[in-house]
Amino acid sequence: MRVYILRFANESRLHGAFDRVIESPHVASCMIEAPESRIRFLAPARAADALVERIYLEGGLIWCSRHDVDANLQRALDAPAVDSAPSVMRAEREP
């Protein structure tokens, strides 16, 4: 997985890129920071790279940062959800 941070020249380019990012089936998480004209998103590396290349070719991208997600974090993101509250409550009640 890869985290991208993109900054845009203007609001129009920001919103156009956000629409492209949010429509991608590969994007696991996305956040828009309108005052800073930034988008942050998380996606598999190959899909994220291709998405950013398309956004770049559309114009208006003025800054880009990418960071690979640690393998341990990736495993945690892929793990099935568990309800940990009952086990915590049980542990507090046991002597």
C-alpha positions in Angstrom: 0.0 0.0 0.0 1.1 3.5 -0.6 0.0 6.9 0.9 0.0 9.8 -1.5 -0.3 13.5 -0.6 -1.1 15.7 -3.5 -1.3 19.5 -3.6 -3.1 21.5 -6.4 -2.8 24.9 -8.1 -6.4 25.8 -7.5 -9.7 24.6 -6.2 -11.1 23.4 -9.5 -8.1 21.1 -10.0 -8.4 19.9 -6.4 -12.1 18.9 -6.9 -11.5 17.3 -10.2 -8.7 15.1 -8.8 -10.8 14.3 -5.7 -13.6 13.0 -7.9 -11.1 10.8 -9.8 -9.6 9.5 -6.5 -12.9 8.8 -4.8 -14.2 7.0 -7.8 -11.2 4.6 -7.9 -12.1 1.1 -6.7 -8.5 0.7 -5.4 -8.5 3.6 -3.0 -8.9 2.3 0.6 -9.1 5.7 2.3 -9.2 9.3 1.1 -9.2 12.8 2.7 -9.5 16.2 1.2 -8.0 19.3 2.8 -9.6 22.1 0.9 -7.9 25.1 2.6 -4.5 23.7 1.7 -5.7 22.3 -1.7 -4.5 18.8 -0.7 -5.7 15.3 -1.1 -4.3 12.3 0.9 -5.2 8.8 -0.1 -4.2 5.2 0.5 -4.2 2.6 -2.2 -2.1 -0.3 -3.5 1.2 1.0 -4.9 0.7 0.1 -8.6 -2.9 1.4 -8.7 -1.9 4.6 -6.8 1.0 5.3 -9.1 -1.2 4.9 -12.2 -3.9 7.1 -10.6 -1.5 9.9 -9.8 0.0 9.8 -13.3 -3.5 10.3 -14.8 -4.1 13.2 -12.4 -0.7 14.8 -13.2 -1.5 14.6 -17.0 -4.8 16.5 -16.4 -2.7 19.4 -15.0 -2.8 21.5 -11.9 -0.8 19.1 -9.6 2.0 21.3 -8.1 3.4 18.9 -5.4 3.3 15.2 -4.7 4.6 13.0 -1.9 4.4 9.3 -1.6 5.2 6.9 1.2 5.0 3.1 1.2 3.0 1.7 4.1 4.9 -0.7 6.4 4.1 -4.4 5.8 3.0 -4.8 9.5 0.5 -1.9 9.1 -0.7 -3.5 5.9 -1.4 -6.8 7.6 -3.3 -4.9 10.3 -5.4 -3.1 7.7 -6.2 -6.4 6.0 -7.0 -8.2 9.2 -10.7 -9.0 9.8 -12.5 -6.7 12.2 -12.9 -8.0 15.7 -15.1 -6.8 18.6 -12.5 -6.4 21.3 -14.8 -4.8 23.9 -16.3 -8.0 25.3 -12.9 -9.5 25.9 -11.7 -6.4 27.6 -14.8 -6.3 29.8 -14.3 -10.0 30.6 -10.7 -9.5 31.6 -11.7 -6.7 34.0 -14.2 -9.0 35.8 -12.0 -12.0 36.1 -10.0 -12.3 39.4 
